[in-house]
Amino acid sequence: MSEHKPATESKPKPCCVCKTEKSARDECLLINGIDSPKCETLISSYKTCMKGFGFEI
């Protein structure tokens, strides 16, 4: 028996959106470290993208 989502729920899964922004952010953090200010723009871009899909980070 499969589960059916309500028709009103059209929000995608968080793992399926903003892949380019997430990849760039993750690479920057990996190279520069989590405390590096160099990644702030990429982090902000990712958060903005996710917010556009209805996700709060």
Secondary structure, 3 states (H helix, E strand, C coil): CCCCCCCCCCCCCHHHCCHHHHHHHHHHHHHHCCCCHHHHHHHHHHHHHHHHCCCCC
